[in-house]
Amino acid sequence: VPEHAELAWILGCLTNVPRLLRLPQWKMKRASQNSEGTVGLLTYPVLQAADILLYKSTRVPVGEDQVLHLELAQDIAQHFNKKYGEFFPVPKAILSEL
């Protein structure tokens, strides 16, 4: 679905790099790769946010390991809405036990 990539690009233009660098998944994967990491690895959470926001999801089932990525989606939605007017609902987590 091309709209996922298109929205990810738009949202990526609104997301600052220090916010992405603070995500623990980035730190762990970068350390395990013994490198500086890749752009794809860094921006994957923005693509996840686009997947959620594209469908204007209000509740998202997530595991505990994905809560911070959902919080990023919430932050991005709030930032977008503040800048351009209310458009995206701010999604809430439904924690799964699995």
N, CA, C and O of each residue as an XYZ file, in Angstrom:
392
protein
N       0.857     -1.163      0.000
C       0.000      0.000      0.000
C       0.912      1.237      0.000
O       1.567      1.528      1.001
N       0.948      1.953     -1.114
C       1.874      3.089     -1.216
C       1.605      4.193     -0.204
O       2.519      4.932      0.164
N       0.373      4.312      0.245
C       0.050      5.378      1.203
C       0.817      5.221      2.517
O       1.074      6.213      3.200
N       1.185      3.994      2.878
C       1.975      3.790      4.102
C       3.323      4.500      3.972
O       3.736      5.240      4.864
N       3.994      4.266      2.854
C       5.303      4.888      2.637
C       5.175      6.400      2.493
O       6.020      7.147      2.985
N       4.125      6.847      1.822
C       3.932      8.285      1.641
C       3.696      8.981      2.978
O       4.277     10.032      3.246
N       2.840      8.392      3.817
C       2.591      8.991      5.125
C       3.832      8.891      6.003
O       4.118      9.813      6.767
N       4.568      7.795      5.910
C       5.804      7.662      6.690
C       6.779      8.775      6.334
O       7.458      9.311      7.210
N       6.855      9.127      5.045
C       7.735     10.225      4.634
C       7.288     11.540      5.269
O       8.110     12.285      5.802
N       6.007     11.821      5.215
C       5.483     13.065      5.789
C       5.737     13.100      7.294
O       6.204     14.107      7.827
N       5.430     12.005      7.969
C       5.619     11.965      9.419
C       7.095     12.017      9.789
O       7.464     12.597     10.810
N       7.938     11.411      8.957
C       9.375     11.476      9.197
C       9.900     12.897      9.118
O      10.857     13.249      9.808
N       9.285     13.704      8.289
C       9.674     15.113      8.183
C       9.251     15.915      9.409
O       9.717     17.038      9.604
N       8.374     15.352     10.233
C       7.918     16.020     11.456
C       8.564     15.442     12.716
O       8.340     15.949     13.816
N       9.359     14.390     12.560
C       9.934     13.678     13.710
C      11.419     13.995     13.793
O      12.145     13.888     12.804
N      11.863     14.388     14.988
C      13.285     14.730     15.093
C      14.131     13.493     15.422
O      13.666     12.558     16.074
N      15.356     13.516     14.963
C      16.267     12.382     15.108
C      16.559     12.065     16.582
O      16.554     10.887     16.940
N      16.810     13.042     17.447
C      17.065     12.690     18.843
C      15.930     11.869     19.478
O      16.183     11.004     20.317
N      14.693     12.139     19.080
C      13.559     11.359     19.609
C      13.691      9.895     19.201
O      13.428      9.004     20.010
N      14.089      9.638     17.969
C      14.247      8.265     17.494
C      15.453      7.590     18.129
O      15.415      6.392     18.411
N      16.517      8.341     18.356
C      17.724      7.764     18.959
C      17.511      7.329     20.399
O      18.278      6.515     20.913
N      16.491      7.850     21.057
C      16.211      7.471     22.444
C      15.463      6.142     22.566
O      15.372      5.584     23.659
N      14.932      5.638     21.463
C      14.182      4.382     21.535
C      15.120      3.233     21.865
O      16.149      3.070     21.209
N      14.784      2.430     22.875
C      15.685      1.345     23.291
C      15.897      0.291     22.209
O      16.967     -0.316     22.143
N      14.893      0.063     21.359
C      15.066     -0.926     20.301
C      16.201     -0.512     19.359
O      16.967     -1.358     18.898
N      16.305      0.778     19.078
C      17.391      1.290     18.234
C      18.728      1.010     18.899
O      19.655      0.519     18.256
N      18.827      1.322     20.179
C      20.091      1.139     20.898
C      20.496     -0.331     20.939
O      21.660     -0.665     20.716
N      19.544     -1.200     21.222
C      19.857     -2.631     21.328
C      20.268     -3.218     19.981
O      21.270     -3.927     19.888
N      19.497     -2.924     18.944
C      19.811     -3.489     17.634
C      21.114     -2.928     17.083
O      21.890     -3.653     16.460
N      21.354     -1.659     17.307
C      22.594     -1.055     16.838
C      23.781     -1.699     17.534
O      24.792     -1.992     16.895
N      23.667     -1.920     18.838
C      24.753     -2.546     19.595
C      24.989     -3.979     19.125
O      26.135     -4.420     19.036
N      23.928     -4.699     18.827
C      24.081     -6.089     18.396
C      24.665     -6.192     16.993
O      25.222     -7.229     16.633
N      24.546     -5.141     16.201
C      25.089     -5.142     14.842
C      26.524     -4.631     14.807
O      27.164     -4.651     13.755
N      27.034     -4.174     15.949
C      28.391     -3.632     16.021
C      28.660     -2.594     14.927
O      29.706     -2.605     14.278
N      27.712     -1.723     14.748
C      27.874     -0.681     13.734
C      27.128      0.560     14.176
O      26.593      0.615     15.283
N      27.096      1.535     13.323
C      26.379      2.762     13.628
C      24.884      2.636     13.361
O      24.125      3.548     13.691
N      24.452      1.544     12.779
C      23.044      1.370     12.462
C      22.737      1.901     11.076
O      23.592      2.482     10.408
N      21.508      1.692     10.661
C      21.086      2.124      9.334
C      19.903      3.079      9.450
O      19.237      3.142     10.483
N      19.658      3.811      8.388
C      18.521      4.726      8.350
C      17.216      3.930      8.472
O      16.291      4.348      9.168
N      17.152      2.792      7.797
C      15.944      1.965      7.863
C      15.625      1.531      9.281
O      14.467      1.544      9.698
N      16.655      1.148     10.018
C      16.469      0.744     11.407
C      15.998      1.920     12.255
O      15.147      1.768     13.131
N      16.557      3.082     11.985
C      16.201      4.280     12.752
C      14.778      4.732     12.454
O      14.051      5.136     13.362
N      14.378      4.668     11.196
C      13.082      5.222     10.815
C      11.939      4.207     10.829
O      10.790      4.579     10.592
N      12.228      2.941     11.100
C      11.173      1.938     11.125
C      10.030      2.311     12.088
O       8.869      2.098     11.738
N      10.307      2.852     13.273
C       9.200      3.249     14.152
C       8.284      4.308     13.545
O       7.099      4.352     13.874
N       8.807      5.160     12.668
C       7.963      6.151     11.992
C       7.048      5.434     11.002
O       5.884      5.808     10.856
N       7.557      4.417     10.327
C       6.711      3.618      9.439
C       5.617      2.915     10.236
O       4.472      2.841      9.790
N       5.966      2.399     11.420
C       4.947      1.794     12.280
C       3.883      2.823     12.653
O       2.691      2.515     12.646
N       4.304      4.026     12.975
C       3.346      5.089     13.313
C       2.439      5.378     12.119
O       1.235      5.573     12.286
N       3.012      5.407     10.916
C       2.208      5.635      9.711
C       1.188      4.518      9.531
O       0.046      4.778      9.153
N       1.592      3.272      9.800
C       0.671      2.137      9.692
C      -0.526      2.315     10.628
O      -1.659      1.992     10.269
N      -0.271      2.820     11.802
C      -1.336      3.023     12.790
C      -2.203      4.220     12.423
O      -3.431      4.133     12.417
N      -1.553      5.335     12.119
C      -2.280      6.589     11.908
C      -3.023      6.627     10.583
O      -4.052      7.295     10.473
N      -2.522      5.924      9.576
C      -3.172      5.924      8.266
C      -4.625      5.494      8.361
O      -5.489      6.022      7.662
N      -4.884      4.529      9.236
C      -6.242      4.007      9.385
C      -7.002      4.666     10.530
O      -8.090      4.235     10.911
N      -6.394      5.731     11.070
C      -7.005      6.494     12.165
C      -7.416      5.573     13.316
O      -8.501      5.691     13.885
N      -6.515      4.664     13.629
C      -6.758      3.702     14.718
C      -6.844      4.430     16.051
O      -6.077      5.354     16.321
N      -7.774      4.007     16.867
C      -7.921      4.614     18.184
C      -7.397      3.701     19.284
O      -6.999      4.175     20.348
N      -7.394      2.406     19.036
C      -6.899      1.428     20.012
C      -6.050      0.413     19.255
O      -6.455     -0.116     18.220
N      -4.851      0.153     19.804
C      -3.899     -0.706     19.111
C      -3.413     -1.795     20.065
O      -2.869     -1.485     21.125
N      -3.601     -3.065     19.706
C      -3.069     -4.145     20.547
C      -1.548     -4.220     20.401
O      -1.032     -4.358     19.292
N      -0.848     -4.130     21.509
C       0.614     -4.179     21.494
C       1.120     -5.011     22.663
O       0.442     -5.163     23.680
N       2.317     -5.543     22.498
C       3.030     -6.159     23.602
C       3.836     -5.089     24.315
O       4.003     -3.981     23.806
N       4.330     -5.425     25.487
C       5.086     -4.436     26.263
C       6.303     -3.915     25.518
O       6.720     -2.776     25.730
N       6.882     -4.742     24.641
C       8.070     -4.316     23.913
C       7.764     -3.274     22.845
O       8.687     -2.676     22.291
N       6.492     -3.044     22.546
C       6.114     -2.082     21.521
C       5.447     -0.824     22.080
O       5.040      0.052     21.316
N       5.335     -0.730     23.392
C       4.665      0.426     24.004
C       5.359      1.734     23.628
O       4.694      2.727     23.333
N       6.684      1.738     23.637
C       7.394      2.978     23.309
C       7.187      3.380     21.854
O       7.162      4.570     21.539
N       7.040      2.396     20.963
C       6.759      2.736     19.572
C       5.353      3.320     19.439
O       5.128      4.226     18.636
N       4.412      2.805     20.221
C       3.070      3.381     20.189
C       3.091      4.792     20.776
O       2.384      5.678     20.296
N       3.898      4.996     21.808
C       4.024      6.351     22.361
C       4.592      7.311     21.324
O       4.212      8.481     21.284
N       5.498      6.821     20.486
C       5.999      7.658     19.393
C       4.861      8.010     18.442
O       4.748      9.158     18.014
N       4.020      7.038     18.108
C       2.865      7.296     17.231
C       1.941      8.337     17.873
O       1.408      9.206     17.183
N       1.756      8.245     19.185
C       0.930      9.228     19.887
C       1.541     10.622     19.783
O       0.850     11.599     19.492
N       2.855     10.694     20.028
C       3.549     11.985     19.949
C       3.451     12.590     18.554
O       3.209     13.787     18.396
N       3.645     11.739     17.541
C       3.588     12.222     16.161
C       2.183     12.717     15.824
O       2.025     13.760     15.191
N       1.156     11.963     16.250
C      -0.229     12.375     15.996
C      -0.516     13.722     16.659
O      -1.122     14.602     16.048
N      -0.083     13.879     17.901
C      -0.324     15.131     18.613
C       0.408     16.296     17.948
O      -0.141     17.390     17.824
N       1.645     16.055     17.524
C       2.421     17.106     16.854
C       1.762     17.499     15.530
O       1.626     18.684     15.227
N       1.356     16.502     14.748
C       0.700     16.764     13.468
C      -0.582     17.564     13.697
O      -0.831     18.555     13.011
N      -1.395     17.127     14.665
C      -2.667     17.800     14.941
C      -2.459     19.236     15.413
O      -3.226     20.131     15.059
N      -1.426     19.446     16.205
C      -1.150     20.805     16.689
C      -0.745     21.713     15.528
O      -1.120     22.884     15.475
N       0.024     21.150     14.605
C       0.548     21.948     13.488
C      -0.489     22.170     12.391
O      -0.548     23.249     11.801
N      -1.318     21.141     12.111
C      -2.215     21.204     10.954
C      -3.703     21.123     11.291
O      -4.538     21.170     10.387
N      -4.047     21.004     12.556
C      -5.445     20.857     12.942
C      -5.774     19.403     13.241
O      -5.078     18.487     12.801
N      -6.821     19.214     13.978
C      -7.206     17.855     14.394
C      -7.471     16.976     13.177
O      -8.391     17.234     12.400
N      -6.661     15.947     13.021
C      -6.819     15.035     11.898
C      -6.697     13.580     12.343
O      -7.541     12.748     12.011
N      -5.635     13.281     13.102
C      -5.412     11.911     13.564
C      -5.903     11.744     14.995
O      -5.597     12.577     15.848
N      -6.659     10.683     15.277
C      -6.944     10.375     16.674
C      -5.635      9.914     17.325
O      -4.780      9.325     16.663
N      -5.487     10.182     18.605
C      -4.294      9.732     19.338
C      -4.585      8.300     19.804
O      -5.458      8.090     20.647
N      -3.859      7.315     19.259
C      -4.160      5.916     19.569
C      -3.766      5.543     20.995
O      -2.787      6.051     21.542
N      -4.541      4.656     21.571
C      -4.262      4.149     22.916
C      -3.870      2.685     22.811
O      -4.315      1.972     21.912
N      -3.032      2.248     23.740
C      -2.537      0.875     23.740
C      -3.550     -0.066     24.392
O      -4.181      0.268     25.395
N      -3.684     -1.234     23.800
C      -4.365     -2.351     24.431
C      -3.252     -3.370     24.670
O      -2.790     -4.021     23.733
N      -2.829     -3.506     25.911
C      -1.725     -4.404     26.205
C      -2.177     -5.856     26.151
O      -3.185     -6.238     26.746
N      -1.408     -6.649     25.425
C      -1.687     -8.079     25.373
C      -0.711     -8.793     26.291
O       0.394     -8.309     26.535
N      -1.121     -9.930     26.790
C      -0.264    -10.663     27.719
C       0.681    -11.583     26.979
O       1.591    -12.136     27.597
N       0.506    -11.769     25.682
C       1.370    -12.680     24.923
C       2.613    -11.994     24.445
O       3.449    -12.616     23.790
